[in-house]
């Protein structure tokens, strides 16, 4: 069973993009576009206070007719945050994300934020594991056919 720490390792990037709660939503959107991510951690003095995602923007700004330049991140961020630990299984995290209807999950080790994973990261990891298993099974079959 693969753990979240394996997902973070495969993901490679250890950079965690964050924004302050008093920043305009427009700045958060610009940062998400620049970094090619779908969510940012909202931090106040090194403490995680929320998450802002493209979904928050769509539902709480666009659909309500608000301005992203005049609305602050703290007004639309999701808080409290839902998180996992590096030693949790991929399967449990997928179930949590599905149940909570979220696409991004913070990874916290003790008191320290160590990463953020998306549903896409989990699916990519599972597909990679399945491809490796298929490769191993094909090799096994080929070896056994050669022996007969």
N, C-alpha and C positions, 0 to 999 in steps of 0.2 A: 504494500500500500504506500503510495507516494504521499509525502507530507508537504505542507505549505513552504517549509524551508527549501525544499527541492524546487518548487515553482519559482521562488525568489532567485535561487541560484541560476536556473535556466533562463529566467527573464534577463539576468545580467546587470541591468542598470540598478544601481543602488540610490540614485537620485530620487528624492521625494519633493515634488513640487508643492509649494504651499503659498497661502495668501493670508492676509490679516482680515479679521471680521469687519473692520471699518473701511475696507477698500470698496470702491464701487464695483458692482457686478460686471460692468464693462471691462474693467481691468482683469478680472478673473477669466472672462471669456477670451480676452486677448492672450493671456498666458496659456490657456488651454490650447488655443489655436497654434501659438508659437511652439509649444512643447509637444503638440500632437497627442494630447491626452484628453480623456473624457471627464476627469474629475480632479479637483485639487483639495488638499487638506487645508482646513482653516485652523490657523494657530495663533494663539495670543500668548506672548512671552514664553515660548518653548512648550506650551501646553496645547494639546489637541482639543479644540472646542467644537469642531464640526467638519462637514464635508460639503463641498458645492460641486454639483455635476451639471452636465448639459441638460439632464432631465429636470433638475431644479429650475434652471433658466427657462426651459420651454413651458413648464407648468405654472411657475410663479411670477414670471415676468411677461412673456409673450401672451399667454392666454388671458392674463389679467390686465393687459394693456399698460403695464408699467414701463418705465424707462430704465434701461440697464446702466445709464450714466448717473442717474439720480438715486437708484436703489443700492443700499449697502449689502455686502455679502452676508452679514449677520441676519439680515431680514429674510433671506431665502435659504440659507444653509440648512442641511439636515443635522440635527443635534437632538439627543446624544448620539454619538457615533456607534455603529455596530462594528465589532472587530473580532479578530481571531488571533491565535498564537502561531509561532513557527512550527510547532509540533502537532498541529491539528491536521487531519486528513483532508485530502482534496474533496472526497465524497461528502464529508460533513459540511465543508464550506459551501459546496454547491447546493446542498440542501438548505443551509441557512440563507444563502443569497436568494434562492428560489422562494422560500417561505416569506422572507422580508421584502421581496420584490426590489432588490438592489442589484446593481451591476458592479459595484466597487466595494472592496472590503479592506479595511485597515489591518495591518499585521503589527501587533504590539507584543514585545518580549519584556515581561516585567513592567517597568514604567516607560520603556523606550519604544518609540515608533520606529520600526525597522523596514517598513515597506507598505505598499498598497498593491492589491491584486484585483484583476477584473475577471469577470466570467469568461472572457475571451482567453485570458492567461490559463485558466483552469482547463478549458476545452482543448487548447493547444497542447498542454502537458499530457492530457489523457490520450489525445490522438497520437502524440509522439510515443507514448508507452505502448499503445496498441500496435503501431508500426514496428516497433522493436520486437514485440512478442511474435508478430507475424513473421518477421525476418528469422527469428530463432527457430520457430516451428518449421519454416521452409528448409532451413539448414539441417534440422534434425531429420526431416523426411528425406532429403537428398542423401544424407549420410546413410540412412537405413536402407534406402533403395539400392545404393551402391554396394552394400554388403550382401544383398541377396542374389 
